[in-house]
Structure formats: C-alpha cells, structure tokens
Amino acid sequence: MTPAELTPDEERQIRELLQALDVVPEWLTLTSGLQPRLVPGSDLAYDDGRAHPYEVSYAAWAAMLAAVSHVACLRDSLFRWTGPDRVDAKIHTHGPFSLVRGALENASRVVWMLEPNDSDERLLRRLELEWKESGAQDAMRQLMGSPVKSKPDRLEELVDLLPPTTTDPDEIKLKQKAIKANPGYATIVEAAGKYLRSGSSPPKLIWQACSALAHGDYRGTLSYSNREVLAEQSPGIMLALITANVLLLTRGTQLAIETMQVAWRLYNRRAS
C-alpha cells in the first residue's frame, strides 16, 4: 500500500501501530538473556517443584519468548527506517496477521497458565498443555519412524503429579479426563481477554479474523480485508481489489501487546 492509497484514517492507524510497537526493543532486551531466576518461595518456584520435569515457569517463559519474537518480526516486516524522521510502511494482505495471531496466542497462553491463584489449577493447566504438545510431537515422531512413549504410560506419569482432590474411587479417571481436556486457543484467548481493559476489542473476534487471514480462507479474505469493487464481470461475479485491513492489523497488534503486558505483570508477580 503506497502513501497515495492510504486514507487519512489508515494513516492515523499506521501511526498508532508504529507507536504500539515502540515497546519491542525493550522486550527484546528483557528476553535476550537467560530466564530470570525465581525467588525462592515464590508461586512459580513452588509450582515448578510440583510439576518437575514439566516446570510451569519454563513453559510460561517459552511462550513469552515466542510472543516477543512474533511482534519483533511484525515490526521489522512492516516498517523500514529510511531517515531520521522517515519511516516507510509496507502492509501485506495476509502475512502480518499470522504474526499478530502468533503473538496473541502465546501472550494469552502465559496469562491463562499463570492467572489462577490456586496452585493446583496452575499445575493442571501446565499438564494439559504437556499432554497436548506431547501428543503432537509423538505424531511427528511416528511420521519420522522414531519410537514414542505409549499414551497410557505418558498419561499415568502426568496423573501422578496431580494431588489427591476427591475420595471418589474413580479419581484417576477424573484426573485423566481433566488432563485430556485439551483447551483450544479460542478458550485460552477468551480467558486471557478478561484481564484486559474494558475498551479493548473482543480478543476472540480479533483472533478469529487474524486466523482466517493467516490460513488464506476464501471467505475470511473477502470478509476481513478491505475490498473495492472495480467491475461486474457477470451477474453475481465481481472484479474487486483486495488490500490489507489496516484497522484490524492495528487493533490486533494493540491487543496482542496489551495481553503481553498482562503476561509480564503476572509472570513477575508469580516469580517474586
């Protein structure tokens, strides 16, 4: 999109987008070294002791690294500094929304993992993610012809980490069901969105729109991109110019960054 093609609203939105991404250098500095050491006696130190070898803090820190990587890549792909007071912007129709989606998913995962005040719930959520991720990795290993741990053995290992919660004789089955709950990103993004300020765009709505564009969905492209009808080729068939939805990109980026700010606060609180 060249400057001549931008509307005044889009120019303002791009400035807002650039301003929102000003936080990226600070985050890159914070994540450039080793994971910060946990304060003994902190929530995360306690959680890690219970969850070993599936530490909660490691999983949260890995998600934060991924979120920062996505927003940093977004910034670098969108903007190019060509002078002290000049920044050129290049907005693609689909690619940036993949990065926004990745940033929002990872930041939301941190919030979802760390927001419960109950350590048992934080432990359960970490084990739910482990079950989901290990299943996906096992599928890859099978495609490569590599040996994998049996699902019953893996599930038993995770169940043993959960504390007794009931006198029900079928307690193990209940724990197995809880670990296999497999929360999707729609649930995770929606749960994290409850911790954002009330004026934010609905996180699940933004996530779904970005996902449709990331996947190149035909209906999603028509619905969530800017569209200008140029001509009617035949009844019901239109020739249209599709350009990037600058407003969606700006709002999605702001939402991902706000979610990441909540994630930082939660991580620092649980680690100290």
Helices and strands as residue ranges (DSSP letters): G 3-5, H 8-20, G 21-23, H 24-30, H 43-51, H 56-78, E 79-83, E 86-89, H 95-114, H 119-143, H 151-159, H 171-179, H 185-193, H 203-215, H 218-224, E 226-234, E 237-243, H 246-271
